[in-house]
Amino acid sequence: MLYVIRHGETDVNKEGRVQGRNGLPLNNAGFQQAENLKEKINRIQFDYIFSSPQERAVQTAEIATGMQACNDERLNVFDLGTADGLKKEEVRLAGGIPDPAFYENVEDVANYVSRVFGFMKELEAEHGGKEINILICGHQCTTGTIRAYFEGMPEDGNVLKLASRNGELKTYEF
């Protein structure tokens, strides 16, 4: 079984800002969300724990499982470029992401989806069909992209429509 969680809340989430690679660690609510996840999954023996390298994701994965997470760069949050940290209502969007014509260093969506799908394909090739438990901890964009891997991409390509809330758990099977 594949368990996918979104990291707990940070102060950037609480303030209604977009959070990319310049994000903060968990706040008190985020720690509580991770503890709540721990209660939900405490009877599951995980064979593998994977996480985005962002501190908030690593904290959530390790609090929820009591195990050390293996960080994988392919699970890293979508790079928002110079829009990182701005108030959501202030960000000029193009198709659900900060407009790359307006903000510098915004990651290409196709590249982002390709790297997350590449991780998932590798995981499926290695572990698909086996009776093991894998936990992945990531971000809004990560959880939406993983859901798209299993359910298909939205017509408009906006994976955020499929994303989990802070501290939310979803399960999938290969």
N, C-alpha and C positions, 0 to 999 in steps of 0.2 A: 504494500500500500504506500502511496505517496502522500505525505502530509505537507501542505504548503501554508506558511503563515506570513503575515505582514508584520513587520516590526511594531513595537508599541509606540505610543505617542512621544513626541519630543516637543520642546517649547516652540519650535518652528511650526510644527503641525498645529499646535494650540493657537498660535498667532495668525493662522490662516495664510501662511506664506508657502511658496513652492520650495521644496526641499530636494536638493540634489546631492552633489558630492561635498558640499560645504555644510552638511547637516550637523546636528547636535546629537549627543547621547540621549538616552531615555530620560524623561522627567518622572516625577512621582507617579503620575497616572500611567505612564508607559511601563514602569516597573510593576505596577499592579496588574496591568494587562498581561505582562509576561508571567506573573504568578498565577493569574487566572488560567492561562494556557497550560501551565504546569499541572494544575488540578485536572484539566480536561484530558491530558495525555499521559498522566503519571503511570498508567498501567501498561503503556506501550513500550516494548523493548525496541529501540531504534538500532538499526545496523549501520546507518550512515546519517550524519548531520552535515548539511551544506548551508553556507550562508554567504550573502554579499559581504565584502570586506568592510562595509560601513559599520562603525561602532554600534549604532542603534540596532542593526540587524544581528550582529554577533551577540550583543547583550541579550536580546530577546531569545535567540536560539539556545544560548547556554543556560539562561534562567529557566526556560520552559522545559529543557531536557535534563539539565544537570550534567551535560556532557560537553566536551570541547567541540566546537564547530570547525569544519574544514572550509576555509574561505576560498571562494572561486570568483575570480575577476569577471567572469561571464555573467554572474548574478548581480554585479554592481548596478547601482541605480543609473537611470538614464541621465546623461550629462546635460544639464540645463544651461550650461554656459553662463554668460553674464546675467541671465535672468534668475539664477539661483539666489534664493532668499527674499525675492520680492513678494509683496502682497499679491495674492491670487488675482484680485480684481484689477491690479495695475499691469498685469502681464499681457502684452499683445500676443495673441495666439494665431497660429496657422495650423489648422487641422488637429487641434488638441494639444499642441506643443508650443513652447515659445517660438515665435517667428524668427527663423534663422536669418532672415533678411534684416532684422532689427537688432538681434542679440548675437554676440560673437560666441563661437565655440559650442553651439548647440549640436548635440549628437544627431546623426542621420538616423531616422526612424528605421529604415530598412536594415541598417547595420546593427541597430539595437536588437531588433526582433531576430535577426540572423544569429547573433551571439547567444541569446537566451535559448532559441530553438536548437542551436548546435549543442549546448549543454544538455538539453532535454533528450536529443537524439542519442547522444553518447551514453547518457544514463539509461535510456531505454534499451540500447544495444547491449549494454553490460548487465543490466539487472532485470529487464523485462521478462515476465513469465516466472520469476522467482518469488517465493513467499518471504519477502523481506520488507522491512519498514524503513522508509527514507523520509527525513524531514528536510525541507528547504525553507529558509527564512530570507525574505527579501523585502521588496518595496511595493508601493502601489503599482508601478509600472511592471515589476517582475511578476507579481501575482496575476495581473491582467494578461500578460504575455503567456504565462504558463497555462492559464485557463484557455487562451486562444489556441495553444498547442493541442489541447484535448478537444475543444469544442469548435474550433475554426475561428478565423479572423473576422471581426466585424466588417461589414461592407465598406465602411468609411476608414478602416484601418486603425481606429481609435481604441487601443486595448485598455485604456483607462476605464471604459464602460464596463469592463469585466473584472475590474480590480477589487481587492478586498479592503476592508476598513482596518484601521490600526488594531493590532492584536487579534485579528480574525483568522480562523482556521478553515481550510478547505481540504478535501481529500479527493484523490484521483487514483486510477489504476491504469497501468500500461496495457 
